[in-house]
Amino acid sequence: HLVNVGKTNPIQTQYKPNQTQLKPIKCQNKPNSNPNKPNFKGCRRA
């Protein structure tokens, strides 16, 4: 179980960036029209 917690710990840290990702998610809708734009990758990756 302790090992699982360790793995969950990094996930929680990722959850924080996830909140910032919520904003980029909206941006994803816009870049969706232009997947050629590098923003599309950055937005999705972020």
mmCIF entry with sequence, helices, sheets and N, C-alpha, C, O atoms, coordinates in Angstrom:
data_MODEL
# 
_entry.id   MODEL 
# 
_entity.id                         1 
_entity.type                       polymer 
_entity.pdbx_number_of_molecules   1 
# 
_entity_poly.entity_id                      1 
_entity_poly.type                           'polypeptide(L)' 
_entity_poly.nstd_linkage                   no 
_entity_poly.nstd_monomer                   no 
_entity_poly.pdbx_seq_one_letter_code       HLVNVGKTNPIQTQYKPNQTQLKPIKCQNKPNSNPNKPNFKGCRRA 
_entity_poly.pdbx_seq_one_letter_code_can   HLVNVGKTNPIQTQYKPNQTQLKPIKCQNKPNSNPNKPNFKGCRRA 
_entity_poly.pdbx_strand_id                 A 
# 
loop_
_entity_poly_seq.entity_id 
_entity_poly_seq.num 
_entity_poly_seq.mon_id 
_entity_poly_seq.hetero 
1 1  HIS n 
1 2  LEU n 
1 3  VAL n 
1 4  ASN n 
1 5  VAL n 
1 6  GLY n 
1 7  LYS n 
1 8  THR n 
1 9  ASN n 
1 10 PRO n 
1 11 ILE n 
1 12 GLN n 
1 13 THR n 
1 14 GLN n 
1 15 TYR n 
1 16 LYS n 
1 17 PRO n 
1 18 ASN n 
1 19 GLN n 
1 20 THR n 
1 21 GLN n 
1 22 LEU n 
1 23 LYS n 
1 24 PRO n 
1 25 ILE n 
1 26 LYS n 
1 27 CYS n 
1 28 GLN n 
1 29 ASN n 
1 30 LYS n 
1 31 PRO n 
1 32 ASN n 
1 33 SER n 
1 34 ASN n 
1 35 PRO n 
1 36 ASN n 
1 37 LYS n 
1 38 PRO n 
1 39 ASN n 
1 40 PHE n 
1 41 LYS n 
1 42 GLY n 
1 43 CYS n 
1 44 ARG n 
1 45 ARG n 
1 46 ALA n 
# 
_struct_asym.id          A 
_struct_asym.entity_id   1 
# 
loop_
_struct_conf.conf_type_id 
_struct_conf.id 
_struct_conf.pdbx_PDB_helix_id 
_struct_conf.beg_label_comp_id 
_struct_conf.beg_label_asym_id 
_struct_conf.beg_label_seq_id 
_struct_conf.pdbx_beg_PDB_ins_code 
_struct_conf.end_label_comp_id 
_struct_conf.end_label_asym_id 
_struct_conf.end_label_seq_id 
_struct_conf.pdbx_end_PDB_ins_code 
_struct_conf.beg_auth_comp_id 
_struct_conf.beg_auth_asym_id 
_struct_conf.beg_auth_seq_id 
_struct_conf.end_auth_comp_id 
_struct_conf.end_auth_asym_id 
_struct_conf.end_auth_seq_id 
_struct_conf.pdbx_PDB_helix_class 
_struct_conf.details 
_struct_conf.pdbx_PDB_helix_length 
HELX_P HELX_P1 AA1 LEU A 2  ? SER A 33 ? LEU A 2  SER A 33 1 ? 32 
HELX_P HELX_P2 AA2 PRO A 38 ? ARG A 45 ? PRO A 38 ARG A 45 1 ? 8  
# 
_struct_conf_type.id          HELX_P 
_struct_conf_type.criteria    ? 
_struct_conf_type.reference   ? 
# 
loop_
_atom_site.group_PDB 
_atom_site.id 
_atom_site.type_symbol 
_atom_site.label_atom_id 
_atom_site.label_alt_id 
_atom_site.label_comp_id 
_atom_site.label_asym_id 
_atom_site.label_entity_id 
_atom_site.label_seq_id 
_atom_site.pdbx_PDB_ins_code 
_atom_site.Cartn_x 
_atom_site.Cartn_y 
_atom_site.Cartn_z 
_atom_site.occupancy 
_atom_site.B_iso_or_equiv 
_atom_site.pdbx_formal_charge 
_atom_site.auth_seq_id 
_atom_site.auth_comp_id 
_atom_site.auth_asym_id 
_atom_site.auth_atom_id 
_atom_site.pdbx_PDB_model_num 
ATOM 1   N N  . HIS A 1 1  ? 0.847   -1.200 0.000   1.00 0.00 ? 1  HIS A N  1 
ATOM 2   C CA . HIS A 1 1  ? 0.000   0.000  0.000   1.00 0.00 ? 1  HIS A CA 1 
ATOM 3   C C  . HIS A 1 1  ? 0.882   1.249  0.000   1.00 0.00 ? 1  HIS A C  1 
ATOM 4   O O  . HIS A 1 1  ? 0.591   2.229  -0.687  1.00 0.00 ? 1  HIS A O  1 
ATOM 5   N N  . LEU A 1 2  ? 1.949   1.199  0.771   1.00 0.00 ? 2  LEU A N  1 
ATOM 6   C CA . LEU A 1 2  ? 2.828   2.373  0.846   1.00 0.00 ? 2  LEU A CA 1 
ATOM 7   C C  . LEU A 1 2  ? 3.368   2.691  -0.550  1.00 0.00 ? 2  LEU A C  1 
ATOM 8   O O  . LEU A 1 2  ? 3.469   3.857  -0.934  1.00 0.00 ? 2  LEU A O  1 
ATOM 9   N N  . VAL A 1 3  ? 3.706   1.662  -1.291  1.00 0.00 ? 3  VAL A N  1 
ATOM 10  C CA . VAL A 1 3  ? 4.233   1.886  -2.642  1.00 0.00 ? 3  VAL A CA 1 
ATOM 11  C C  . VAL A 1 3  ? 3.167   2.580  -3.490  1.00 0.00 ? 3  VAL A C  1 
ATOM 12  O O  . VAL A 1 3  ? 3.464   3.490  -4.263  1.00 0.00 ? 3  VAL A O  1 
ATOM 13  N N  . ASN A 1 4  ? 1.931   2.136  -3.331  1.00 0.00 ? 4  ASN A N  1 
ATOM 14  C CA . ASN A 1 4  ? 0.842   2.755  -4.092  1.00 0.00 ? 4  ASN A CA 1 
ATOM 15  C C  . ASN A 1 4  ? 0.737   4.237  -3.754  1.00 0.00 ? 4  ASN A C  1 
ATOM 16  O O  . ASN A 1 4  ? 0.535   5.074  -4.633  1.00 0.00 ? 4  ASN A O  1 
ATOM 17  N N  . VAL A 1 5  ? 0.878   4.545  -2.475  1.00 0.00 ? 5  VAL A N  1 
ATOM 18  C CA . VAL A 1 5  ? 0.787   5.948  -2.046  1.00 0.00 ? 5  VAL A CA 1 
ATOM 19  C C  . VAL A 1 5  ? 1.872   6.762  -2.751  1.00 0.00 ? 5  VAL A C  1 
ATOM 20  O O  . VAL A 1 5  ? 1.622   7.875  -3.214  1.00 0.00 ? 5  VAL A O  1 
ATOM 21  N N  . GLY A 1 6  ? 3.072   6.200  -2.828  1.00 0.00 ? 6  GLY A N  1 
ATOM 22  C CA . GLY A 1 6  ? 4.176   6.915  -3.479  1.00 0.00 ? 6  GLY A CA 1 
ATOM 23  C C  . GLY A 1 6  ? 3.812   7.229  -4.919  1.00 0.00 ? 6  GLY A C  1 
ATOM 24  O O  . GLY A 1 6  ? 4.087   8.318  -5.422  1.00 0.00 ? 6  GLY A O  1 
ATOM 25  N N  . LYS A 1 7  ? 3.188   6.256  -5.575  1.00 0.00 ? 7  LYS A N  1 
ATOM 26  C CA . LYS A 1 7  ? 2.811   6.486  -6.975  1.00 0.00 ? 7  LYS A CA 1 
ATOM 27  C C  . LYS A 1 7  ? 1.686   7.518  -7.046  1.00 0.00 ? 7  LYS A C  1 
ATOM 28  O O  . LYS A 1 7  ? 1.628   8.329  -7.970  1.00 0.00 ? 7  LYS A O  1 
ATOM 29  N N  . THR A 1 8  ? 0.808   7.474  -6.069  1.00 0.00 ? 8  THR A N  1 
ATOM 30  C CA . THR A 1 8  ? -0.313  8.431  -6.067  1.00 0.00 ? 8  THR A CA 1 
ATOM 31  C C  . THR A 1 8  ? 0.218   9.837  -5.788  1.00 0.00 ? 8  THR A C  1 
ATOM 32  O O  . THR A 1 8  ? -0.350  10.826 -6.251  1.00 0.00 ? 8  THR A O  1 
ATOM 33  N N  . ASN A 1 9  ? 1.307   9.916  -5.032  1.00 0.00 ? 9  ASN A N  1 
ATOM 34  C CA . ASN A 1 9  ? 1.858   11.234 -4.702  1.00 0.00 ? 9  ASN A CA 1 
ATOM 35  C C  . ASN A 1 9  ? 2.191   12.020 -5.966  1.00 0.00 ? 9  ASN A C  1 
ATOM 36  O O  . ASN A 1 9  ? 1.715   13.144 -6.123  1.00 0.00 ? 9  ASN A O  1 
ATOM 37  N N  . PRO A 1 10 ? 2.990   11.466 -6.868  1.00 0.00 ? 10 PRO A N  1 
ATOM 38  C CA . PRO A 1 10 ? 3.331   12.150 -8.126  1.00 0.00 ? 10 PRO A CA 1 
ATOM 39  C C  . PRO A 1 10 ? 2.061   12.465 -8.918  1.00 0.00 ? 10 PRO A C  1 
ATOM 40  O O  . PRO A 1 10 ? 1.979   13.495 -9.587  1.00 0.00 ? 10 PRO A O  1 
ATOM 41  N N  . ILE A 1 11 ? 1.087   11.586 -8.841  1.00 0.00 ? 11 ILE A N  1 
ATOM 42  C CA . ILE A 1 11 ? -0.165  11.831 -9.580  1.00 0.00 ? 11 ILE A CA 1 
ATOM 43  C C  . ILE A 1 11 ? -0.818  13.099 -9.041  1.00 0.00 ? 11 ILE A C  1 
ATOM 44  O O  . ILE A 1 11 ? -1.315  13.927 -9.805  1.00 0.00 ? 11 ILE A O  1 
ATOM 45  N N  . GLN A 1 12 ? -0.811  13.243 -7.719  1.00 0.00 ? 12 GLN A N  1 
ATOM 46  C CA . GLN A 1 12 ? -1.430  14.433 -7.115  1.00 0.00 ? 12 GLN A CA 1 
ATOM 47  C C  . GLN A 1 12 ? -0.707  15.680 -7.612  1.00 0.00 ? 12 GLN A C  1 
ATOM 48  O O  . GLN A 1 12 ? -1.336  16.699 -7.896  1.00 0.00 ? 12 GLN A O  1 
ATOM 49  N N  . THR A 1 13 ? 0.610   15.594 -7.715  1.00 0.00 ? 13 THR A N  1 
ATOM 50  C CA . THR A 1 13 ? 1.373   16.747 -8.206  1.00 0.00 ? 13 THR A CA 1 
ATOM 51  C C  . THR A 1 13 ? 0.956   17.054 -9.638  1.00 0.00 ? 13 THR A C  1 
ATOM 52  O O  . THR A 1 13 ? 0.936   18.210 -10.059 1.00 0.00 ? 13 THR A O  1 
ATOM 53  N N  . GLN A 1 14 ? 0.621   15.996 -10.383 1.00 0.00 ? 14 GLN A N  1 
ATOM 54  C CA . GLN A 1 14 ? 0.180   16.204 -11.764 1.00 0.00 ? 14 GLN A CA 1 
ATOM 55  C C  . GLN A 1 14 ? -1.211  16.826 -11.770 1.00 0.00 ? 14 GLN A C  1 
ATOM 56  O O  . GLN A 1 14 ? -1.565  17.576 -12.679 1.00 0.00 ? 14 GLN A O  1 
ATOM 57  N N  . TYR A 1 15 ? -1.987  16.505 -10.750 1.00 0.00 ? 15 TYR A N  1 
ATOM 58  C CA . TYR A 1 15 ? -3.348  17.047 -10.675 1.00 0.00 ? 15 TYR A CA 1 
ATOM 59  C C  . TYR A 1 15 ? -3.294  18.572 -10.617 1.00 0.00 ? 15 TYR A C  1 
ATOM 60  O O  . TYR A 1 15 ? -4.151  19.250 -11.184 1.00 0.00 ? 15 TYR A O  1 
ATOM 61  N N  . LYS A 1 16 ? -2.299  19.100 -9.939  1.00 0.00 ? 16 LYS A N  1 
ATOM 62  C CA . LYS A 1 16 ? -2.163  20.567 -9.842  1.00 0.00 ? 16 LYS A CA 1 
ATOM 63  C C  . LYS A 1 16 ? -2.035  21.158 -11.252 1.00 0.00 ? 16 LYS A C  1 
ATOM 64  O O  . LYS A 1 16 ? -2.807  22.047 -11.612 1.00 0.00 ? 16 LYS A O  1 
ATOM 65  N N  . PRO A 1 17 ? -1.086  20.688 -12.045 1.00 0.00 ? 17 PRO A N  1 
ATOM 66  C CA . PRO A 1 17 ? -0.978  21.139 -13.447 1.00 0.00 ? 17 PRO A CA 1 
ATOM 67  C C  . PRO A 1 17 ? -2.272  20.858 -14.201 1.00 0.00 ? 17 PRO A C  1 
ATOM 68  O O  . PRO A 1 17 ? -2.612  21.562 -15.151 1.00 0.00 ? 17 PRO A O  1 
ATOM 69  N N  . ASN A 1 18 ? -2.987  19.826 -13.771 1.00 0.00 ? 18 ASN A N  1 
ATOM 70  C CA . ASN A 1 18 ? -4.251  19.503 -14.428 1.00 0.00 ? 18 ASN A CA 1 
ATOM 71  C C  . ASN A 1 18 ? -5.187  20.699 -14.352 1.00 0.00 ? 18 ASN A C  1 
ATOM 72  O O  . ASN A 1 18 ? -5.851  21.039 -15.331 1.00 0.00 ? 18 ASN A O  1 
ATOM 73  N N  . GLN A 1 19 ? -5.237  21.335 -13.189 1.00 0.00 ? 19 GLN A N  1 
ATOM 74  C CA . GLN A 1 19 ? -6.102  22.513 -13.034 1.00 0.00 ? 19 GLN A CA 1 
ATOM 75  C C  . GLN A 1 19 ? -5.741  23.538 -14.099 1.00 0.00 ? 19 GLN A C  1 
ATOM 76  O O  . GLN A 1 19 ? -6.621  24.149 -14.707 1.00 0.00 ? 19 GLN A O  1 
ATOM 77  N N  . THR A 1 20 ? -4.458  23.722 -14.321 1.00 0.00 ? 20 THR A N  1 
ATOM 78  C CA . THR A 1 20 ? -4.030  24.661 -15.364 1.00 0.00 ? 20 THR A CA 1 
ATOM 79  C C  . THR A 1 20 ? -4.400  24.100 -16.725 1.00 0.00 ? 20 THR A C  1 
ATOM 80  O O  . THR A 1 20 ? -4.629  24.843 -17.679 1.00 0.00 ? 20 THR A O  1 
ATOM 81  N N  . GLN A 1 21 ? -4.456  22.767 -16.799 1.00 0.00 ? 21 GLN A N  1 
ATOM 82  C CA . GLN A 1 21 ? -4.805  22.123 -18.069 1.00 0.00 ? 21 GLN A CA 1 
ATOM 83  C C  . GLN A 1 21 ? -6.270  22.396 -18.398 1.00 0.00 ? 21 GLN A C  1 
ATOM 84  O O  . GLN A 1 21 ? -6.644  22.492 -19.566 1.00 0.00 ? 21 GLN A O  1 
ATOM 85  N N  . LEU A 1 22 ? -7.088  22.518 -17.365 1.00 0.00 ? 22 LEU A N  1 
ATOM 86  C CA . LEU A 1 22 ? -8.517  22.787 -17.591 1.00 0.00 ? 22 LEU A CA 1 
ATOM 87  C C  . LEU A 1 22 ? -8.646  24.000 -18.510 1.00 0.00 ? 22 LEU A C  1 
ATOM 88  O O  . LEU A 1 22 ? -9.488  24.016 -19.409 1.00 0.00 ? 22 LEU A O  1 
ATOM 89  N N  . LYS A 1 23 ? -7.821  25.005 -18.286 1.00 0.00 ? 23 LYS A N  1 
ATOM 90  C CA . LYS A 1 23 ? -7.879  26.206 -19.138 1.00 0.00 ? 23 LYS A CA 1 
ATOM 91  C C  . LYS A 1 23 ? -7.431  25.859 -20.563 1.00 0.00 ? 23 LYS A C  1 
ATOM 92  O O  . LYS A 1 23 ? -8.136  26.170 -21.522 1.00 0.00 ? 23 LYS A O  1 
ATOM 93  N N  . PRO A 1 24 ? -6.267  25.220 -20.709 1.00 0.00 ? 24 PRO A N  1 
ATOM 94  C CA . PRO A 1 24 ? -5.789  24.803 -22.048 1.00 0.00 ? 24 PRO A CA 1 
ATOM 95  C C  . PRO A 1 24 ? -6.805  23.912 -22.753 1.00 0.00 ? 24 PRO A C  1 
ATOM 96  O O  . PRO A 1 24 ? -6.862  23.895 -23.982 1.00 0.00 ? 24 PRO A O  1 
ATOM 97  N N  . ILE A 1 25 ? -7.602  23.176 -21.997 1.00 0.00 ? 25 ILE A N  1 
ATOM 98  C CA . ILE A 1 25 ? -8.602  22.298 -22.625 1.00 0.00 ? 25 ILE A CA 1 
ATOM 99  C C  . ILE A 1 25 ? -9.514  23.150 -23.506 1.00 0.00 ? 25 ILE A C  1 
ATOM 100 O O  . ILE A 1 25 ? -9.847  22.766 -24.628 1.00 0.00 ? 25 ILE A O  1 
ATOM 101 N N  . LYS A 1 26 ? -9.911  24.310 -22.985 1.00 0.00 ? 26 LYS A N  1 
ATOM 102 C CA . LYS A 1 26 ? -10.763 25.209 -23.779 1.00 0.00 ? 26 LYS A CA 1 
ATOM 103 C C  . LYS A 1 26 ? -9.983  25.640 -25.025 1.00 0.00 ? 26 LYS A C  1 
ATOM 104 O O  . LYS A 1 26 ? -10.525 25.711 -26.128 1.00 0.00 ? 26 LYS A O  1 
ATOM 105 N N  . CYS A 1 27 ? -8.711  25.921 -24.818 1.00 0.00 ? 27 CYS A N  1 
ATOM 106 C CA . CYS A 1 27 ? -7.854  26.337 -25.938 1.00 0.00 ? 27 CYS A CA 1 
ATOM 107 C C  . CYS A 1 27 ? -7.818  25.215 -26.978 1.00 0.00 ? 27 CYS A C  1 
ATOM 108 O O  . CYS A 1 27 ? -7.723  25.466 -28.179 1.00 0.00 ? 27 CYS A O  1 
ATOM 109 N N  . GLN A 1 28 ? -7.894  23.979 -26.494 1.00 0.00 ? 28 GLN A N  1 
ATOM 110 C CA . GLN A 1 28 ? -7.849  22.838 -27.408 1.00 0.00 ? 28 GLN A CA 1 
ATOM 111 C C  . GLN A 1 28 ? -8.997  22.940 -28.416 1.00 0.00 ? 28 GLN A C  1 
ATOM 112 O O  . GLN A 1 28 ? -8.824  22.639 -29.597 1.00 0.00 ? 28 GLN A O  1 
ATOM 113 N N  . ASN A 1 29 ? -10.149 23.361 -27.945 1.00 0.00 ? 29 ASN A N  1 
ATOM 114 C CA . ASN A 1 29 ? -11.298 23.470 -28.845 1.00 0.00 ? 29 ASN A CA 1 
ATOM 115 C C  . ASN A 1 29 ? -10.965 24.408 -30.009 1.00 0.00 ? 29 ASN A C  1 
ATOM 116 O O  . ASN A 1 29 ? -11.290 24.123 -31.162 1.00 0.00 ? 29 ASN A O  1 
ATOM 117 N N  . LYS A 1 30 ? -10.324 25.509 -29.696 1.00 0.00 ? 30 LYS A N  1 
ATOM 118 C CA . LYS A 1 30 ? -9.976  26.486 -30.752 1.00 0.00 ? 30 LYS A CA 1 
ATOM 119 C C  . LYS A 1 30 ? -8.950  25.875 -31.716 1.00 0.00 ? 30 LYS A C  1 
ATOM 120 O O  . LYS A 1 30 ? -9.186  25.839 -32.923 1.00 0.00 ? 30 LYS A O  1 
ATOM 121 N N  . PRO A 1 31 ? -7.807  25.393 -31.189 1.00 0.00 ? 31 PRO A N  1 
ATOM 122 C CA . PRO A 1 31 ? -6.777  24.773 -32.044 1.00 0.00 ? 31 PRO A CA 1 
ATOM 123 C C  . PRO A 1 31 ? -7.330  23.565 -32.799 1.00 0.00 ? 31 PRO A C  1 
ATOM 124 O O  . PRO A 1 31 ? -6.778  23.169 -33.825 1.00 0.00 ? 31 PRO A O  1 
ATOM 125 N N  . ASN A 1 32 ? -8.408  22.986 -32.299 1.00 0.00 ? 32 ASN A N  1 
ATOM 126 C CA . ASN A 1 32 ? -8.989  21.830 -32.975 1.00 0.00 ? 32 ASN A CA 1 
ATOM 127 C C  . ASN A 1 32 ? -9.179  22.159 -34.456 1.00 0.00 ? 32 ASN A C  1 
ATOM 128 O O  . ASN A 1 32 ? -8.936  21.321 -35.325 1.00 0.00 ? 32 ASN A O  1 
ATOM 129 N N  . SER A 1 33 ? -9.614  23.385 -34.730 1.00 0.00 ? 33 SER A N  1 
ATOM 130 C CA . SER A 1 33 ? -9.849  23.804 -36.122 1.00 0.00 ? 33 SER A CA 1 
ATOM 131 C C  . SER A 1 33 ? -8.513  23.808 -36.871 1.00 0.00 ? 33 SER A C  1 
ATOM 132 O O  . SER A 1 33 ? -8.439  23.425 -38.039 1.00 0.00 ? 33 SER A O  1 
ATOM 133 N N  . ASN A 1 34 ? -7.467  24.247 -36.178 1.00 0.00 ? 34 ASN A N  1 
ATOM 134 C CA . ASN A 1 34 ? -6.140  24.321 -36.814 1.00 0.00 ? 34 ASN A CA 1 
ATOM 135 C C  . ASN A 1 34 ? -5.158  23.415 -36.087 1.00 0.00 ? 34 ASN A C  1 
ATOM 136 O O  . ASN A 1 34 ? -4.340  23.904 -35.307 1.00 0.00 ? 34 ASN A O  1 
ATOM 137 N N  . PRO A 1 35 ? -5.216  22.102 -36.324 1.00 0.00 ? 35 PRO A N  1 
ATOM 138 C CA . PRO A 1 35 ? -4.280  21.172 -35.673 1.00 0.00 ? 35 PRO A CA 1 
ATOM 139 C C  . PRO A 1 35 ? -2.847  21.423 -36.128 1.00 0.00 ? 35 PRO A C  1 
ATOM 140 O O  . PRO A 1 35 ? -1.903  20.973 -35.479 1.00 0.00 ? 35 PRO A O  1 
ATOM 141 N N  . ASN A 1 36 ? -2.680  22.131 -37.230 1.00 0.00 ? 36 ASN A N  1 
ATOM 142 C CA . ASN A 1 36 ? -1.331  22.438 -37.731 1.00 0.00 ? 36 ASN A CA 1 
ATOM 143 C C  . ASN A 1 36 ? -0.621  23.391 -36.782 1.00 0.00 ? 36 ASN A C  1 
ATOM 144 O O  . ASN A 1 36 ? 0.608   23.403 -36.711 1.00 0.00 ? 36 ASN A O  1 
ATOM 145 N N  . LYS A 1 37 ? -1.388  24.183 -36.060 1.00 0.00 ? 37 LYS A N  1 
ATOM 146 C CA . LYS A 1 37 ? -0.777  25.174 -35.150 1.00 0.00 ? 37 LYS A CA 1 
ATOM 147 C C  . LYS A 1 37 ? -0.043  24.433 -34.024 1.00 0.00 ? 37 LYS A C  1 
ATOM 148 O O  . LYS A 1 37 ? -0.563  23.456 -33.485 1.00 0.00 ? 37 LYS A O  1 
ATOM 149 N N  . PRO A 1 38 ? 1.154   24.892 -33.670 1.00 0.00 ? 38 PRO A N  1 
ATOM 150 C CA . PRO A 1 38 ? 1.944   24.280 -32.585 1.00 0.00 ? 38 PRO A CA 1 
ATOM 151 C C  . PRO A 1 38 ? 1.225   24.442 -31.251 1.00 0.00 ? 38 PRO A C  1 
ATOM 152 O O  . PRO A 1 38 ? 1.449   23.665 -30.323 1.00 0.00 ? 38 PRO A O  1 
ATOM 153 N N  . ASN A 1 39 ? 0.365   25.444 -31.156 1.00 0.00 ? 39 ASN A N  1 
ATOM 154 C CA . ASN A 1 39 ? -0.390  25.660 -29.916 1.00 0.00 ? 39 ASN A CA 1 
ATOM 155 C C  . ASN A 1 39 ? -1.218  24.429 -29.601 1.00 0.00 ? 39 ASN A C  1 
ATOM 156 O O  . ASN A 1 39 ? -1.366  24.047 -28.440 1.00 0.00 ? 39 ASN A O  1 
ATOM 157 N N  . PHE A 1 40 ? -1.755  23.814 -30.636 1.00 0.00 ? 40 PHE A N  1 
ATOM 158 C CA . PHE A 1 40 ? -2.602  22.629 -30.442 1.00 0.00 ? 40 PHE A CA 1 
ATOM 159 C C  . PHE A 1 40 ? -1.838  21.589 -29.625 1.00 0.00 ? 40 PHE A C  1 
ATOM 160 O O  . PHE A 1 40 ? -2.363  21.035 -28.660 1.00 0.00 ? 40 PHE A O  1 
ATOM 161 N N  . LYS A 1 41 ? -0.607  21.336 -30.021 1.00 0.00 ? 41 LYS A N  1 
ATOM 162 C CA . LYS A 1 41 ? 0.213   20.343 -29.301 1.00 0.00 ? 41 LYS A CA 1 
ATOM 163 C C  . LYS A 1 41 ? 0.500   20.855 -27.892 1.00 0.00 ? 41 LYS A C  1 
ATOM 164 O O  . LYS A 1 41 ? 0.336   20.124 -26.915 1.00 0.00 ? 41 LYS A O  1 
ATOM 165 N N  . GLY A 1 42 ? 0.924   22.102 -27.793 1.00 0.00 ? 42 GLY A N  1 
ATOM 166 C CA . GLY A 1 42 ? 1.254   22.674 -26.479 1.00 0.00 ? 42 GLY A CA 1 
ATOM 167 C C  . GLY A 1 42 ? 0.038   22.656 -25.568 1.00 0.00 ? 42 GLY A C  1 
ATOM 168 O O  . GLY A 1 42 ? 0.130   22.273 -24.401 1.00 0.00 ? 42 GLY A O  1 
ATOM 169 N N  . CYS A 1 43 ? -1.089  23.067 -26.100 1.00 0.00 ? 43 CYS A N  1 
ATOM 170 C CA . CYS A 1 43 ? -2.306  23.111 -25.279 1.00 0.00 ? 43 CYS A CA 1 
ATOM 171 C C  . CYS A 1 43 ? -2.640  21.696 -24.814 1.00 0.00 ? 43 CYS A C  1 
ATOM 172 O O  . CYS A 1 43 ? -2.912  21.478 -23.633 1.00 0.00 ? 43 CYS A O  1 
ATOM 173 N N  . ARG A 1 44 ? -2.622  20.766 -25.708 1.00 0.00 ? 44 ARG A N  1 
ATOM 174 C CA . ARG A 1 44 ? -2.988  19.392 -25.362 1.00 0.00 ? 44 ARG A CA 1 
ATOM 175 C C  . ARG A 1 44 ? -1.934  18.817 -24.408 1.00 0.00 ? 44 ARG A C  1 
ATOM 176 O O  . ARG A 1 44 ? -2.271  18.131 -23.442 1.00 0.00 ? 44 ARG A O  1 
ATOM 177 N N  . ARG A 1 45 ? -0.692  19.095 -24.679 1.00 0.00 ? 45 ARG A N  1 
ATOM 178 C CA . ARG A 1 45 ? 0.383   18.536 -23.854 1.00 0.00 ? 45 ARG A CA 1 
ATOM 179 C C  . ARG A 1 45 ? 0.327   19.158 -22.456 1.00 0.00 ? 45 ARG A C  1 
ATOM 180 O O  . ARG A 1 45 ? 0.471   18.460 -21.452 1.00 0.00 ? 45 ARG A O  1 
ATOM 181 N N  . ALA A 1 46 ? 0.120   20.462 -22.403 1.00 0.00 ? 46 ALA A N  1 
ATOM 182 C CA . ALA A 1 46 ? 0.076   21.145 -21.102 1.00 0.00 ? 46 ALA A CA 1 
ATOM 183 C C  . ALA A 1 46 ? -1.004  20.488 -20.264 1.00 0.00 ? 46 ALA A C  1 
ATOM 184 O O  . ALA A 1 46 ? -1.232  20.891 -19.123 1.00 0.00 ? 46 ALA A O  1 
# 
